[in-house]
Amino acid sequence: MYPEHPGHAPVERAVEVHHPTPITPAAVTPAPLIPVQPHGVPTVASVVLPDGRVVTGYAMSPVQPEPVAAKPPVSRAAVNVALGGVGFLAVCGGLLLLTAFITALTALITQLITLAAVIFGGWIAVQVFSASSHKGGNTFNIRKAVFKRNHFNG
């Protein structure tokens, strides 16, 4: 655990190997709550490390990785992006049609206002120029008139 002092020689340690004693099946009474290993009792392995320590433990089989699920030919992100693009194009098409409709409606209203102005102006022109040729109404010829104190004497 602590490093050795560099001025001293390394201490030789005795190597101890522990061998577990297997339990005989007659002495064991199976309990229902204890899980039972399917392969029986595994073998115990001891390893001597280069510094003289002994490590004892059960040998374990390497963990097998889970099989990788087959990837779909098209990722979900690509499908979502494509669907978003289709929706965006549908909205843009609708906005384009709405813009075209508003433009056509504006042009129609402008033409109706212009037509009304032309018709109304033509009617006024007819009224003005036909008044000189029209001799209807009351005509007053005043020959001699005398105004005295704001009274008309004719």
PyMOL commands that place a pseudoatom at each C-alpha (Angstrom):
pseudoatom trace, name=CA, resn=MET, resi=1, chain=A, elem=C, hetatm=0, pos=[0.000, 0.000, 0.000]
pseudoatom trace, name=CA, resn=TYR, resi=2, chain=A, elem=C, hetatm=0, pos=[2.798, 2.433, 0.899]
pseudoatom trace, name=CA, resn=PRO, resi=3, chain=A, elem=C, hetatm=0, pos=[5.845, 2.662, -1.348]
pseudoatom trace, name=CA, resn=GLU, resi=4, chain=A, elem=C, hetatm=0, pos=[9.043, 1.130, -0.089]
pseudoatom trace, name=CA, resn=HIS, resi=5, chain=A, elem=C, hetatm=0, pos=[11.891, 3.415, 0.894]
pseudoatom trace, name=CA, resn=PRO, resi=6, chain=A, elem=C, hetatm=0, pos=[14.370, 3.607, -2.001]
pseudoatom trace, name=CA, resn=GLY, resi=7, chain=A, elem=C, hetatm=0, pos=[17.375, 2.975, 0.256]
pseudoatom trace, name=CA, resn=HIS, resi=8, chain=A, elem=C, hetatm=0, pos=[16.116, -0.377, 1.520]
pseudoatom trace, name=CA, resn=ALA, resi=9, chain=A, elem=C, hetatm=0, pos=[16.039, -3.649, -0.322]
pseudoatom trace, name=CA, resn=PRO, resi=10, chain=A, elem=C, hetatm=0, pos=[12.594, -5.004, -1.228]
pseudoatom trace, name=CA, resn=VAL, resi=11, chain=A, elem=C, hetatm=0, pos=[11.107, -7.289, 1.387]
pseudoatom trace, name=CA, resn=GLU, resi=12, chain=A, elem=C, hetatm=0, pos=[10.475, -10.853, 0.294]
pseudoatom trace, name=CA, resn=ARG, resi=13, chain=A, elem=C, hetatm=0, pos=[6.991, -12.048, 1.085]
pseudoatom trace, name=CA, resn=ALA, resi=14, chain=A, elem=C, hetatm=0, pos=[5.822, -15.582, 1.386]
pseudoatom trace, name=CA, resn=VAL, resi=15, chain=A, elem=C, hetatm=0, pos=[3.316, -16.578, -1.286]
pseudoatom trace, name=CA, resn=GLU, resi=16, chain=A, elem=C, hetatm=0, pos=[0.203, -18.111, 0.154]
pseudoatom trace, name=CA, resn=VAL, resi=17, chain=A, elem=C, hetatm=0, pos=[-2.274, -19.851, -2.089]
pseudoatom trace, name=CA, resn=HIS, resi=18, chain=A, elem=C, hetatm=0, pos=[-5.723, -20.476, -0.686]
pseudoatom trace, name=CA, resn=HIS, resi=19, chain=A, elem=C, hetatm=0, pos=[-7.779, -23.290, -2.032]
pseudoatom trace, name=CA, resn=PRO, resi=20, chain=A, elem=C, hetatm=0, pos=[-11.481, -23.130, -1.126]
pseudoatom trace, name=CA, resn=THR, resi=21, chain=A, elem=C, hetatm=0, pos=[-13.028, -26.248, 0.277]
pseudoatom trace, name=CA, resn=PRO, resi=22, chain=A, elem=C, hetatm=0, pos=[-15.969, -27.369, -1.793]
pseudoatom trace, name=CA, resn=ILE, resi=23, chain=A, elem=C, hetatm=0, pos=[-19.232, -27.841, 0.050]
pseudoatom trace, name=CA, resn=THR, resi=24, chain=A, elem=C, hetatm=0, pos=[-20.571, -31.334, -0.099]
pseudoatom trace, name=CA, resn=PRO, resi=25, chain=A, elem=C, hetatm=0, pos=[-24.091, -31.631, -1.470]
pseudoatom trace, name=CA, resn=ALA, resi=26, chain=A, elem=C, hetatm=0, pos=[-25.271, -33.652, 1.568]
pseudoatom trace, name=CA, resn=ALA, resi=27, chain=A, elem=C, hetatm=0, pos=[-24.620, -30.753, 3.952]
pseudoatom trace, name=CA, resn=VAL, resi=28, chain=A, elem=C, hetatm=0, pos=[-26.514, -28.231, 1.847]
pseudoatom trace, name=CA, resn=THR, resi=29, chain=A, elem=C, hetatm=0, pos=[-30.255, -27.925, 2.221]
pseudoatom trace, name=CA, resn=PRO, resi=30, chain=A, elem=C, hetatm=0, pos=[-31.687, -25.959, -0.681]
pseudoatom trace, name=CA, resn=ALA, resi=31, chain=A, elem=C, hetatm=0, pos=[-33.537, -22.840, 0.338]
pseudoatom trace, name=CA, resn=PRO, resi=32, chain=A, elem=C, hetatm=0, pos=[-36.278, -21.594, -1.998]
pseudoatom trace, name=CA, resn=LEU, resi=33, chain=A, elem=C, hetatm=0, pos=[-35.197, -17.925, -1.807]
pseudoatom trace, name=CA, resn=ILE, resi=34, chain=A, elem=C, hetatm=0, pos=[-31.533, -18.410, -2.769]
pseudoatom trace, name=CA, resn=PRO, resi=35, chain=A, elem=C, hetatm=0, pos=[-30.903, -18.374, -6.525]
pseudoatom trace, name=CA, resn=VAL, resi=36, chain=A, elem=C, hetatm=0, pos=[-29.137, -21.446, -7.849]
pseudoatom trace, name=CA, resn=GLN, resi=37, chain=A, elem=C, hetatm=0, pos=[-26.435, -21.138, -10.505]
pseudoatom trace, name=CA, resn=PRO, resi=38, chain=A, elem=C, hetatm=0, pos=[-27.265, -23.212, -13.574]
pseudoatom trace, name=CA, resn=HIS, resi=39, chain=A, elem=C, hetatm=0, pos=[-23.741, -24.626, -14.206]
pseudoatom trace, name=CA, resn=GLY, resi=40, chain=A, elem=C, hetatm=0, pos=[-22.843, -25.834, -10.748]
pseudoatom trace, name=CA, resn=VAL, resi=41, chain=A, elem=C, hetatm=0, pos=[-19.871, -24.511, -8.783]
pseudoatom trace, name=CA, resn=PRO, resi=42, chain=A, elem=C, hetatm=0, pos=[-17.397, -22.562, -10.956]
pseudoatom trace, name=CA, resn=THR, resi=43, chain=A, elem=C, hetatm=0, pos=[-13.695, -23.208, -10.727]
pseudoatom trace, name=CA, resn=VAL, resi=44, chain=A, elem=C, hetatm=0, pos=[-11.509, -20.986, -8.592]
pseudoatom trace, name=CA, resn=ALA, resi=45, chain=A, elem=C, hetatm=0, pos=[-8.403, -19.471, -10.146]
pseudoatom trace, name=CA, resn=SER, resi=46, chain=A, elem=C, hetatm=0, pos=[-5.360, -17.960, -8.388]
pseudoatom trace, name=CA, resn=VAL, resi=47, chain=A, elem=C, hetatm=0, pos=[-2.976, -15.570, -10.084]
pseudoatom trace, name=CA, resn=VAL, resi=48, chain=A, elem=C, hetatm=0, pos=[0.445, -14.555, -8.727]
pseudoatom trace, name=CA, resn=LEU, resi=49, chain=A, elem=C, hetatm=0, pos=[1.201, -10.919, -9.571]
pseudoatom trace, name=CA, resn=PRO, resi=50, chain=A, elem=C, hetatm=0, pos=[4.758, -9.761, -10.407]
pseudoatom trace, name=CA, resn=ASP, resi=51, chain=A, elem=C, hetatm=0, pos=[5.129, -8.082, -6.995]
pseudoatom trace, name=CA, resn=GLY, resi=52, chain=A, elem=C, hetatm=0, pos=[4.383, -11.358, -5.224]
pseudoatom trace, name=CA, resn=ARG, resi=53, chain=A, elem=C, hetatm=0, pos=[0.747, -10.863, -4.305]
pseudoatom trace, name=CA, resn=VAL, resi=54, chain=A, elem=C, hetatm=0, pos=[-1.768, -13.614, -5.014]
pseudoatom trace, name=CA, resn=VAL, resi=55, chain=A, elem=C, hetatm=0, pos=[-5.225, -12.850, -6.347]
pseudoatom trace, name=CA, resn=THR, resi=56, chain=A, elem=C, hetatm=0, pos=[-7.816, -15.597, -6.039]
pseudoatom trace, name=CA, resn=GLY, resi=57, chain=A, elem=C, hetatm=0, pos=[-11.251, -15.491, -7.624]
pseudoatom trace, name=CA, resn=TYR, resi=58, chain=A, elem=C, hetatm=0, pos=[-13.757, -17.134, -9.871]
pseudoatom trace, name=CA, resn=ALA, resi=59, chain=A, elem=C, hetatm=0, pos=[-13.066, -17.277, -13.569]
pseudoatom trace, name=CA, resn=MET, resi=60, chain=A, elem=C, hetatm=0, pos=[-15.732, -15.422, -15.483]
pseudoatom trace, name=CA, resn=SER, resi=61, chain=A, elem=C, hetatm=0, pos=[-16.689, -15.872, -19.050]
pseudoatom trace, name=CA, resn=PRO, resi=62, chain=A, elem=C, hetatm=0, pos=[-16.485, -12.671, -21.102]
pseudoatom trace, name=CA, resn=VAL, resi=63, chain=A, elem=C, hetatm=0, pos=[-19.715, -10.780, -21.495]
pseudoatom trace, name=CA, resn=GLN, resi=64, chain=A, elem=C, hetatm=0, pos=[-21.168, -11.250, -24.944]
pseudoatom trace, name=CA, resn=PRO, resi=65, chain=A, elem=C, hetatm=0, pos=[-22.374, -7.989, -26.466]
pseudoatom trace, name=CA, resn=GLU, resi=66, chain=A, elem=C, hetatm=0, pos=[-26.001, -7.794, -27.415]
pseudoatom trace, name=CA, resn=PRO, resi=67, chain=A, elem=C, hetatm=0, pos=[-26.634, -8.209, -31.126]
pseudoatom trace, name=CA, resn=VAL, resi=68, chain=A, elem=C, hetatm=0, pos=[-27.010, -4.907, -32.891]
pseudoatom trace, name=CA, resn=ALA, resi=69, chain=A, elem=C, hetatm=0, pos=[-30.498, -4.398, -34.237]
pseudoatom trace, name=CA, resn=ALA, resi=70, chain=A, elem=C, hetatm=0, pos=[-30.664, -3.926, -37.971]
pseudoatom trace, name=CA, resn=LYS, resi=71, chain=A, elem=C, hetatm=0, pos=[-30.931, -0.270, -38.859]
pseudoatom trace, name=CA, resn=PRO, resi=72, chain=A, elem=C, hetatm=0, pos=[-33.802, 0.751, -41.081]
pseudoatom trace, name=CA, resn=PRO, resi=73, chain=A, elem=C, hetatm=0, pos=[-32.756, 1.831, -44.588]
pseudoatom trace, name=CA, resn=VAL, resi=74, chain=A, elem=C, hetatm=0, pos=[-33.932, 5.401, -43.868]
pseudoatom trace, name=CA, resn=SER, resi=75, chain=A, elem=C, hetatm=0, pos=[-33.402, 7.119, -40.534]
pseudoatom trace, name=CA, resn=ARG, resi=76, chain=A, elem=C, hetatm=0, pos=[-36.287, 8.630, -38.609]
pseudoatom trace, name=CA, resn=ALA, resi=77, chain=A, elem=C, hetatm=0, pos=[-34.651, 12.056, -38.676]
pseudoatom trace, name=CA, resn=ALA, resi=78, chain=A, elem=C, hetatm=0, pos=[-34.538, 11.995, -42.482]
pseudoatom trace, name=CA, resn=VAL, resi=79, chain=A, elem=C, hetatm=0, pos=[-38.217, 11.032, -42.636]
pseudoatom trace, name=CA, resn=ASN, resi=80, chain=A, elem=C, hetatm=0, pos=[-39.131, 13.863, -40.240]
pseudoatom trace, name=CA, resn=VAL, resi=81, chain=A, elem=C, hetatm=0, pos=[-37.155, 16.405, -42.263]
pseudoatom trace, name=CA, resn=ALA, resi=82, chain=A, elem=C, hetatm=0, pos=[-38.793, 15.216, -45.497]
pseudoatom trace, name=CA, resn=LEU, resi=83, chain=A, elem=C, hetatm=0, pos=[-42.287, 15.424, -43.997]
pseudoatom trace, name=CA, resn=GLY, resi=84, chain=A, elem=C, hetatm=0, pos=[-41.530, 18.891, -42.651]
pseudoatom trace, name=CA, resn=GLY, resi=85, chain=A, elem=C, hetatm=0, pos=[-40.411, 19.970, -46.105]
pseudoatom trace, name=CA, resn=VAL, resi=86, chain=A, elem=C, hetatm=0, pos=[-43.589, 18.629, -47.708]
pseudoatom trace, name=CA, resn=GLY, resi=87, chain=A, elem=C, hetatm=0, pos=[-45.703, 20.481, -45.141]
pseudoatom trace, name=CA, resn=PHE, resi=88, chain=A, elem=C, hetatm=0, pos=[-43.722, 23.674, -45.687]
pseudoatom trace, name=CA, resn=LEU, resi=89, chain=A, elem=C, hetatm=0, pos=[-44.203, 23.416, -49.458]
pseudoatom trace, name=CA, resn=ALA, resi=90, chain=A, elem=C, hetatm=0, pos=[-47.941, 22.903, -48.968]
pseudoatom trace, name=CA, resn=VAL, resi=91, chain=A, elem=C, hetatm=0, pos=[-48.135, 26.009, -46.785]
pseudoatom trace, name=CA, resn=CYS, resi=92, chain=A, elem=C, hetatm=0, pos=[-46.063, 28.036, -49.279]
pseudoatom trace, name=CA, resn=GLY, resi=93, chain=A, elem=C, hetatm=0, pos=[-48.336, 26.921, -52.117]
pseudoatom trace, name=CA, resn=GLY, resi=94, chain=A, elem=C, hetatm=0, pos=[-51.381, 27.970, -50.130]
pseudoatom trace, name=CA, resn=LEU, resi=95, chain=A, elem=C, hetatm=0, pos=[-49.799, 31.336, -49.321]
pseudoatom trace, name=CA, resn=LEU, resi=96, chain=A, elem=C, hetatm=0, pos=[-48.940, 31.812, -52.989]
pseudoatom trace, name=CA, resn=LEU, resi=97, chain=A, elem=C, hetatm=0, pos=[-52.560, 31.139, -53.966]
pseudoatom trace, name=CA, resn=LEU, resi=98, chain=A, elem=C, hetatm=0, pos=[-53.791, 33.477, -51.227]
pseudoatom trace, name=CA, resn=THR, resi=99, chain=A, elem=C, hetatm=0, pos=[-51.455, 36.215, -52.452]
pseudoatom trace, name=CA, resn=ALA, resi=100, chain=A, elem=C, hetatm=0, pos=[-52.636, 35.731, -56.043]
pseudoatom trace, name=CA, resn=PHE, resi=101, chain=A, elem=C, hetatm=0, pos=[-56.273, 35.886, -54.901]
pseudoatom trace, name=CA, resn=ILE, resi=102, chain=A, elem=C, hetatm=0, pos=[-55.688, 39.119, -52.957]
pseudoatom trace, name=CA, resn=THR, resi=103, chain=A, elem=C, hetatm=0, pos=[-53.894, 40.661, -55.950]
pseudoatom trace, name=CA, resn=ALA, resi=104, chain=A, elem=C, hetatm=0, pos=[-56.752, 39.748, -58.313]
pseudoatom trace, name=CA, resn=LEU, resi=105, chain=A, elem=C, hetatm=0, pos=[-59.352, 41.082, -55.872]
pseudoatom trace, name=CA, resn=THR, resi=106, chain=A, elem=C, hetatm=0, pos=[-57.442, 44.378, -55.549]
pseudoatom trace, name=CA, resn=ALA, resi=107, chain=A, elem=C, hetatm=0, pos=[-57.289, 44.718, -59.352]
pseudoatom trace, name=CA, resn=LEU, resi=108, chain=A, elem=C, hetatm=0, pos=[-61.038, 44.038, -59.622]
pseudoatom trace, name=CA, resn=ILE, resi=109, chain=A, elem=C, hetatm=0, pos=[-61.907, 46.663, -56.995]
pseudoatom trace, name=CA, resn=THR, resi=110, chain=A, elem=C, hetatm=0, pos=[-59.616, 49.204, -58.713]
pseudoatom trace, name=CA, resn=GLN, resi=111, chain=A, elem=C, hetatm=0, pos=[-61.322, 48.586, -62.071]
pseudoatom trace, name=CA, resn=LEU, resi=112, chain=A, elem=C, hetatm=0, pos=[-64.794, 48.910, -60.514]
pseudoatom trace, name=CA, resn=ILE, resi=113, chain=A, elem=C, hetatm=0, pos=[-63.855, 52.247, -58.907]
pseudoatom trace, name=CA, resn=THR, resi=114, chain=A, elem=C, hetatm=0, pos=[-62.416, 53.494, -62.218]
pseudoatom trace, name=CA, resn=LEU, resi=115, chain=A, elem=C, hetatm=0, pos=[-65.572, 52.395, -64.084]
pseudoatom trace, name=CA, resn=ALA, resi=116, chain=A, elem=C, hetatm=0, pos=[-67.789, 54.164, -61.541]
pseudoatom trace, name=CA, resn=ALA, resi=117, chain=A, elem=C, hetatm=0, pos=[-65.720, 57.362, -61.870]
pseudoatom trace, name=CA, resn=VAL, resi=118, chain=A, elem=C, hetatm=0, pos=[-65.950, 57.257, -65.688]
pseudoatom trace, name=CA, resn=ILE, resi=119, chain=A, elem=C, hetatm=0, pos=[-69.722, 56.662, -65.646]
pseudoatom trace, name=CA, resn=PHE, resi=120, chain=A, elem=C, hetatm=0, pos=[-70.365, 59.357, -63.018]
pseudoatom trace, name=CA, resn=GLY, resi=121, chain=A, elem=C, hetatm=0, pos=[-68.075, 61.833, -64.807]
pseudoatom trace, name=CA, resn=GLY, resi=122, chain=A, elem=C, hetatm=0, pos=[-69.827, 61.133, -68.111]
pseudoatom trace, name=CA, resn=TRP, resi=123, chain=A, elem=C, hetatm=0, pos=[-73.238, 61.721, -66.521]
pseudoatom trace, name=CA, resn=ILE, resi=124, chain=A, elem=C, hetatm=0, pos=[-72.061, 65.067, -65.092]
pseudoatom trace, name=CA, resn=ALA, resi=125, chain=A, elem=C, hetatm=0, pos=[-70.609, 66.082, -68.486]
pseudoatom trace, name=CA, resn=VAL, resi=126, chain=A, elem=C, hetatm=0, pos=[-73.916, 65.295, -70.188]
pseudoatom trace, name=CA, resn=GLN, resi=127, chain=A, elem=C, hetatm=0, pos=[-75.771, 67.407, -67.621]
pseudoatom trace, name=CA, resn=VAL, resi=128, chain=A, elem=C, hetatm=0, pos=[-73.449, 70.389, -68.054]
pseudoatom trace, name=CA, resn=PHE, resi=129, chain=A, elem=C, hetatm=0, pos=[-73.313, 70.430, -71.851]
pseudoatom trace, name=CA, resn=SER, resi=130, chain=A, elem=C, hetatm=0, pos=[-77.030, 69.755, -72.381]
pseudoatom trace, name=CA, resn=ALA, resi=131, chain=A, elem=C, hetatm=0, pos=[-78.144, 72.732, -70.232]
pseudoatom trace, name=CA, resn=SER, resi=132, chain=A, elem=C, hetatm=0, pos=[-77.489, 75.276, -73.046]
pseudoatom trace, name=CA, resn=SER, resi=133, chain=A, elem=C, hetatm=0, pos=[-79.683, 73.429, -75.537]
pseudoatom trace, name=CA, resn=HIS, resi=134, chain=A, elem=C, hetatm=0, pos=[-82.446, 72.736, -73.043]
pseudoatom trace, name=CA, resn=LYS, resi=135, chain=A, elem=C, hetatm=0, pos=[-85.061, 75.600, -72.860]
pseudoatom trace, name=CA, resn=GLY, resi=136, chain=A, elem=C, hetatm=0, pos=[-87.232, 74.341, -70.076]
pseudoatom trace, name=CA, resn=GLY, resi=137, chain=A, elem=C, hetatm=0, pos=[-87.903, 75.972, -66.711]
pseudoatom trace, name=CA, resn=ASN, resi=138, chain=A, elem=C, hetatm=0, pos=[-88.894, 79.591, -65.739]
pseudoatom trace, name=CA, resn=THR, resi=139, chain=A, elem=C, hetatm=0, pos=[-87.372, 82.505, -67.579]
pseudoatom trace, name=CA, resn=PHE, resi=140, chain=A, elem=C, hetatm=0, pos=[-87.549, 86.035, -66.104]
pseudoatom trace, name=CA, resn=ASN, resi=141, chain=A, elem=C, hetatm=0, pos=[-86.941, 89.117, -68.215]
pseudoatom trace, name=CA, resn=ILE, resi=142, chain=A, elem=C, hetatm=0, pos=[-86.360, 92.169, -66.070]
pseudoatom trace, name=CA, resn=ARG, resi=143, chain=A, elem=C, hetatm=0, pos=[-86.545, 95.402, -68.026]
pseudoatom trace, name=CA, resn=LYS, resi=144, chain=A, elem=C, hetatm=0, pos=[-86.807, 98.192, -65.492]
pseudoatom trace, name=CA, resn=ALA, resi=145, chain=A, elem=C, hetatm=0, pos=[-86.343, 97.633, -61.859]
pseudoatom trace, name=CA, resn=VAL, resi=146, chain=A, elem=C, hetatm=0, pos=[-86.187, 100.148, -59.093]
pseudoatom trace, name=CA, resn=PHE, resi=147, chain=A, elem=C, hetatm=0, pos=[-84.695, 99.314, -55.766]
pseudoatom trace, name=CA, resn=LYS, resi=148, chain=A, elem=C, hetatm=0, pos=[-85.848, 101.495, -52.897]
pseudoatom trace, name=CA, resn=ARG, resi=149, chain=A, elem=C, hetatm=0, pos=[-84.880, 100.694, -49.376]
pseudoatom trace, name=CA, resn=ASN, resi=150, chain=A, elem=C, hetatm=0, pos=[-84.134, 97.116, -50.108]
pseudoatom trace, name=CA, resn=HIS, resi=151, chain=A, elem=C, hetatm=0, pos=[-87.515, 96.556, -51.755]
pseudoatom trace, name=CA, resn=PHE, resi=152, chain=A, elem=C, hetatm=0, pos=[-88.033, 95.539, -55.313]
pseudoatom trace, name=CA, resn=ASN, resi=153, chain=A, elem=C, hetatm=0, pos=[-90.612, 97.517, -57.297]
pseudoatom trace, name=CA, resn=GLY, resi=154, chain=A, elem=C, hetatm=0, pos=[-91.182, 96.133, -60.675]
for i in range(1, 154): cmd.bond("trace and resi %d" % i, "trace and resi %d" % (i + 1))
show_as sticks, trace
zoom trace
